[in-house]
């Protein structure tokens, strides 16, 4: 009897000490869990041969073929980076009743066009295939990775809407403003050729 009473006292003491601890150890863990629980509705694949002016044929990563309507009754898809057969594409789509139950592409992002070296007055980074980013490590918060999540470009710690993606320009928007970047052409080949001539 004395042993069980002593065990109860010990257990209560531990609970009281643990309850008095003001450290919020679980807060970061909860934030990470909430982030990872966001469902990505983006469909990924390659731009197919059947793509035309008002339709996008997407050959998905799972091997399915989906045909999206780009324009319809009072609708027009946001296509960023152009549509070129074979390019990797991310699509946010929805089924629209007024279009004979067809799939409508709300947002289309050409991931092949998004890749490359982008520069502004204060930033320079390269978006690579596979989700990695090479940045100037002298920056306060250099980008190291990227992904598309529900039609937005995530460059941790920032998340952007792709306002405009062209052959030589990229405009990203978030609640702080619009950021413009210029594409830097790859000069690696001329440098390699120059090095080969020296040898």
Secondary structure, 3 states (H helix, E strand, C coil): CHHHHHHHHHHHHHHHHHHHCCCCCHHHHHHHHHHHCCCCCCEEEEECCCCCCCEEEEEECCCCEEEEECEECCEECEEECCCCCCCEEEEEEEEEHHHCCEEEEEEEEEHHHHCEEEECCCCEEEECCCCEEEECCCCCCCCCECEEECCEEEECCEEEEEEEECCCEEEEEECCEEEEEEEECCCHHHHHHHHHHHC
